[in-house]
Amino acid sequence: MAHADIPHFCNDLGVTVIEVGSKEFMCIGAKPPFDHPHIYCDLGDDTEIVCPYCSTLYRYNAALAAGEAKPEGCVWHGADAPSAAA
């Protein structure tokens, strides 16, 4: 399981691209109970990555804070995700 400081993103909205402010994160697909296995994504020096499980394209946006996403509804704060206060 990932450390609590790694943000988790979901795609319940069914968007093609999610912009994120983190270079390392977890993709969970849809929110539980319809989530897929939580996939660790590491952009490294890249600016885009495709989740190999759900094919969501994640694009790094340096204007966003770590743990933020556009659209906003794509951040997950569930039991395994870091809390909003963290």
Secondary structure, DSSP 8 states (H G I E B T S, - for coil): ---TTS-EE--TT--SEEEES-SEEEEEESSTTSEEEEEEEE-TT-SEEE-TTT--EEEE-TTS-TT-EESGGGEE-STTS--TT-
